[in-house]
Amino acid sequence: MTTQVSQPASPIAGPIERAINARKDKKLTTGTLGLIGLVVVLGAWQIAASAGWVDASFASSPVGAVRALVHMIGTGELWPPLLSTLESVAYGMIITVVVGIPLGLLIGRSNTLYGLTEPLVSIMYSVPFVVFLPIIIFWFGIGAEARLVIVVWSAIFPLLINVIAGARNVDRHYLQVATVFCAPRLLTLRSVTFPATLPFVLAGVRQAVGRALVGAIVAELFMGNAGLGYVVQTETSGFKMDDAMAAIVVIAVLAIVLTRSVAWIERRFTFWSSSV
C-alpha cells in the first residue's frame, strides 16, 4: 500500500492568482461601465433627434448614421477613403518609428544633445501642429507629400519624448556592465539601452499612432482629395449629416482599433516591466 503525499502549495501562487483575478474583474467592470455609458449617450442622442429637440438635418442621429454606414459598406463607398487614410497613417508611422526611436536614444544618452534639443522638442510638442498648416502648405503644397509631413509632424514628438525619457532612465547597472565589457557606444545603444527602454518606446508608439490618425484626418480635411477626413468635409458641406457621421464613426472605431492593438503589443512584450 502506497501513500501519496500531496505537494505543498506554492506560497506565492495564491497572491498571484488573486492579482490575476482582480485584474480580470477590473477589466470586466471597466468595460461594462464604458458600454453602459456609450449606450446611455447614444440613447439620449436618438431620443433628442426623434423628439425634435435637435434638428436631425444638422445633427444626424445614431440610427441615421448606422443606416448610412451600412449603405456605404454595401456599395463599397467606404473602402477607398478608409484605405487612403490607413495608407497615410502607415507611411507616417513607418517614418516616425524609423527616425524617432534612434534619434530619441541618441538624444537621451547624450547630455549635450539633450541640452540642445530639449527646449525645442518640448515647444514643438506643446504647440498644436495645426498652426503650422499654412507653413507646411507653403513649403510642400497640398499634395500627398504635405499630408505625410503633417502625419509625421503630429506623431514624432510624443514618440521622441517617451524614448528620450526612457533612455535617460536606464538602470545604471546595465550601463556599468556594458562599460566593463568595453562595449562600443552603438552596441550599447542597440543591445542595452534599447531593450531597457522598450516599455517607453511602445508607450510612445501608442501615443504616436493616435496622433498620426489625427494628423491624417486634419490633413484630409484641409488639403485632401481622398480619405475619411475628406469624406467628412464633403458630406458636411452638402448637408449629408448621416453620411458624415458614418465616416466619423469609422474614424472613431479605427482610432480604438489602432491604439488598443498597440496597447496589446505593449502588454505582451513589456509584461516584465513596471516602468510604464
C-alpha positions as CSV (number, residue, x, y, z in Angstrom):
1,M,0.0,0.0,0.0
2,T,1.4,3.3,-1.0
3,T,0.7,6.7,0.5
4,Q,0.6,9.7,-1.8
5,V,1.9,12.8,-0.3
6,S,0.4,16.0,-1.6
7,Q,2.8,18.7,-2.7
8,P,2.6,21.9,-0.6
9,A,1.1,24.8,-2.5
10,S,3.5,27.5,-3.5
11,P,3.4,30.4,-1.1
12,I,3.1,32.9,-3.9
13,A,0.5,31.0,-6.0
14,G,-2.4,32.4,-4.0
15,P,-1.4,36.1,-4.3
16,I,-0.6,35.7,-8.0
17,E,-4.0,34.1,-8.7
18,R,-5.8,36.7,-6.7
19,A,-4.0,39.5,-8.5
20,I,-4.8,38.0,-11.9
21,N,-8.5,37.5,-11.0
22,A,-8.7,41.1,-9.6
23,R,-7.2,42.4,-12.8
24,K,-9.7,40.5,-14.9
25,D,-12.6,41.7,-12.7
26,K,-11.4,45.3,-13.0
27,K,-11.2,45.0,-16.8
28,L,-14.7,43.5,-16.9
29,T,-16.1,46.2,-14.7
30,T,-14.4,49.0,-16.6
31,G,-15.6,47.5,-20.0
32,T,-19.2,47.1,-18.7
33,L,-19.4,50.6,-17.3
34,G,-17.9,52.0,-20.6
35,L,-20.5,50.1,-22.6
36,I,-23.3,51.4,-20.4
37,G,-22.1,54.9,-20.7
38,L,-21.9,54.6,-24.5
39,V,-25.5,53.2,-24.7
40,V,-26.8,56.0,-22.5
41,V,-25.2,58.7,-24.6
42,L,-26.4,57.1,-27.9
43,G,-29.9,56.6,-26.5
44,A,-30.2,60.2,-25.3
45,W,-29.0,61.4,-28.7
46,Q,-31.5,59.2,-30.5
47,I,-34.3,60.4,-28.3
48,A,-33.4,64.0,-28.8
49,A,-33.3,63.6,-32.6
50,S,-36.6,61.6,-32.6
51,A,-38.4,64.1,-30.4
52,G,-37.3,67.0,-32.5
53,W,-35.2,68.6,-29.7
54,V,-32.3,68.8,-32.2
55,D,-32.6,69.1,-35.9
56,A,-31.5,65.8,-37.4
57,S,-30.7,67.5,-40.7
58,F,-27.8,69.2,-38.9
59,A,-27.1,66.8,-36.1
60,S,-27.9,63.4,-37.6
61,S,-28.9,60.5,-35.3
62,P,-27.4,57.1,-34.3
63,V,-30.0,55.3,-36.4
64,G,-29.3,57.5,-39.4
65,A,-25.6,57.2,-39.0
66,V,-25.9,53.4,-38.9
67,R,-28.1,53.3,-42.0
68,A,-25.6,55.5,-43.9
69,L,-22.7,53.3,-42.7
70,V,-24.5,50.1,-43.9
71,H,-25.2,51.7,-47.2
72,M,-21.5,52.8,-47.6
73,I,-20.3,49.3,-46.8
74,G,-22.8,47.7,-49.2
75,T,-22.0,50.0,-52.1
76,G,-18.2,49.9,-51.4
77,E,-18.0,53.6,-51.0
78,L,-16.3,53.2,-47.6
79,W,-13.2,51.2,-48.7
80,P,-11.3,53.7,-50.9
81,P,-11.3,56.5,-48.3
82,L,-10.6,54.1,-45.5
83,L,-7.6,52.6,-47.3
84,S,-6.3,56.1,-48.2
85,T,-6.4,57.2,-44.5
86,L,-4.8,53.9,-43.4
87,E,-2.1,54.4,-46.0
88,S,-1.2,57.9,-44.8
89,V,-1.1,56.6,-41.2
90,A,1.0,53.6,-42.1
91,Y,3.6,55.6,-44.1
92,G,3.7,58.3,-41.4
93,M,4.2,55.8,-38.6
94,I,7.0,53.9,-40.5
95,I,8.9,57.2,-40.9
96,T,8.1,58.2,-37.3
97,V,9.4,54.9,-35.9
98,V,12.5,54.7,-38.1
99,V,13.5,58.2,-37.3
100,G,12.1,58.8,-33.8
101,I,13.5,55.7,-32.0
102,P,17.2,56.0,-32.9
103,L,17.1,59.8,-32.6
104,G,15.4,59.5,-29.2
105,L,18.0,57.0,-28.0
106,L,20.9,59.3,-29.1
107,I,19.4,62.4,-27.5
108,G,18.6,60.6,-24.3
109,R,22.1,59.2,-23.8
110,S,23.9,62.4,-24.8
111,N,23.8,65.2,-22.3
112,T,24.9,67.7,-25.0
113,L,22.3,66.7,-27.5
114,Y,19.6,66.6,-24.7
115,G,20.5,70.1,-23.6
116,L,20.4,71.4,-27.2
117,T,17.1,69.8,-28.2
118,E,15.0,69.5,-25.0
119,P,13.5,73.0,-25.3
120,L,12.8,72.6,-29.0
121,V,11.1,69.2,-28.6
122,S,9.0,70.5,-25.7
123,I,7.9,73.5,-27.6
124,M,7.0,71.5,-30.8
125,Y,5.1,69.0,-28.7
126,S,3.2,71.7,-26.8
127,V,2.2,73.9,-29.8
128,P,-0.7,72.4,-31.8
129,F,0.6,71.3,-35.1
130,V,-2.5,72.8,-36.8
131,V,-0.9,76.3,-36.5
132,F,1.9,75.1,-38.8
133,L,-0.5,74.1,-41.6
134,P,-0.1,77.4,-43.6
135,I,3.7,77.0,-43.4
136,I,3.5,73.3,-44.5
137,I,1.2,74.2,-47.4
138,F,3.6,77.0,-48.4
139,W,6.6,74.7,-48.4
140,F,5.1,71.4,-49.7
141,G,1.8,72.4,-51.4
142,I,-1.4,70.4,-50.8
143,G,-0.4,67.1,-52.3
144,A,0.3,63.7,-50.7
145,E,3.8,64.9,-49.5
146,A,2.3,67.7,-47.4
147,R,-0.2,65.3,-45.8
148,L,2.6,62.9,-45.0
149,V,4.6,65.7,-43.4
150,I,1.6,66.6,-41.2
151,V,1.2,63.0,-40.1
152,V,4.9,62.6,-39.2
153,W,5.0,66.1,-37.6
154,S,2.0,65.2,-35.3
155,A,3.3,61.7,-34.4
156,I,7.0,62.0,-33.9
157,F,7.2,64.3,-30.9
158,P,5.2,62.1,-28.5
159,L,7.4,59.2,-29.5
160,L,10.6,61.3,-29.1
161,I,9.6,62.4,-25.6
162,N,8.9,58.9,-24.4
163,V,12.1,57.4,-25.9
164,I,14.3,60.2,-24.5
165,A,12.7,59.8,-21.1
166,G,13.3,56.0,-21.2
167,A,16.9,56.4,-22.4
168,R,17.7,58.8,-19.6
169,N,16.3,56.5,-17.0
170,V,18.1,53.3,-18.0
171,D,19.3,51.4,-14.9
172,R,22.9,52.4,-14.4
173,H,23.9,48.9,-13.5
174,Y,23.1,47.8,-17.1
175,L,25.4,50.5,-18.4
176,Q,28.1,49.6,-16.0
177,V,28.1,46.0,-17.2
178,A,28.4,47.3,-20.8
179,T,31.3,49.5,-19.8
180,V,33.1,46.6,-18.0
181,F,32.9,44.6,-21.2
182,C,34.2,47.6,-23.2
183,A,31.1,47.6,-25.4
184,P,31.1,50.3,-28.2
185,R,28.6,53.1,-27.9
186,L,26.4,51.9,-30.8
187,L,26.4,48.4,-29.4
188,T,25.4,49.7,-26.0
189,L,22.6,51.6,-27.6
190,R,21.4,48.6,-29.5
191,S,21.9,45.8,-27.0
192,V,21.4,47.6,-23.7
193,T,19.7,50.9,-23.9
194,F,17.0,49.9,-26.5
195,P,15.8,46.7,-24.7
196,A,15.7,48.6,-21.4
197,T,13.8,51.5,-23.0
198,L,11.3,49.2,-24.8
199,P,8.4,50.0,-22.4
200,F,8.8,53.7,-23.0
201,V,9.2,53.1,-26.8
202,L,5.9,51.2,-27.0
203,A,4.1,53.7,-24.8
204,G,5.4,56.4,-27.2
205,V,4.2,54.4,-30.2
206,R,0.8,54.0,-28.7
207,Q,0.5,57.8,-28.3
208,A,2.1,58.4,-31.7
209,V,-0.4,56.2,-33.6
210,G,-3.3,58.2,-32.2
211,R,-1.7,61.5,-33.1
212,A,-0.8,60.1,-36.5
213,L,-4.5,59.4,-37.2
214,V,-5.5,62.9,-36.0
215,G,-2.8,64.4,-38.3
216,A,-4.1,62.3,-41.3
217,I,-7.7,63.4,-40.7
218,V,-6.8,67.1,-40.3
219,A,-4.7,67.0,-43.4
220,E,-7.6,65.4,-45.4
221,L,-10.0,68.0,-44.0
222,F,-7.9,70.9,-45.1
223,M,-6.0,69.7,-48.2
224,G,-7.2,66.3,-49.1
225,N,-9.0,64.9,-52.1
226,A,-9.4,61.4,-50.6
227,G,-9.6,59.8,-47.2
228,L,-12.1,59.7,-44.3
229,G,-11.4,63.3,-43.4
230,Y,-12.2,64.4,-47.0
231,V,-15.5,62.4,-46.8
232,V,-16.5,64.2,-43.6
233,Q,-15.7,67.6,-45.1
234,T,-17.5,67.0,-48.4
235,E,-20.6,65.3,-46.9
236,T,-20.9,68.1,-44.3
237,S,-20.7,70.7,-47.0
238,G,-23.5,69.0,-48.8
239,F,-25.6,68.7,-45.5
240,K,-25.5,64.9,-45.7
241,M,-25.0,64.6,-42.0
242,D,-25.8,60.9,-41.8
243,D,-23.0,60.1,-44.2
244,A,-20.6,62.5,-42.4
245,M,-21.5,60.9,-39.1
246,A,-21.0,57.5,-40.5
247,A,-17.5,58.5,-41.6
248,I,-16.8,59.9,-38.1
249,V,-17.9,56.6,-36.6
250,V,-15.4,54.7,-38.8
251,I,-12.7,57.2,-37.7
252,A,-13.6,56.5,-34.0
253,V,-13.5,52.7,-34.5
254,L,-10.2,53.0,-36.4
255,A,-8.7,55.0,-33.6
256,I,-9.8,52.5,-31.0
257,V,-8.5,49.5,-33.0
258,L,-5.1,51.1,-33.6
259,T,-4.5,52.3,-30.1
260,R,-5.8,49.1,-28.5
261,S,-3.7,47.0,-30.9
262,V,-0.5,48.8,-29.8
263,A,-1.6,48.6,-26.2
264,W,-1.9,44.8,-26.6
265,I,1.6,44.6,-28.1
266,E,2.9,46.8,-25.2
267,R,1.4,44.5,-22.6
268,R,2.6,41.4,-24.5
269,F,6.2,42.5,-24.7
270,T,6.7,44.6,-21.6
271,F,4.9,42.4,-19.0
272,W,8.2,42.2,-17.1
273,S,8.4,46.0,-16.5
274,S,6.6,48.3,-14.2
275,S,8.2,51.4,-15.7
276,V,5.1,52.4,-17.6
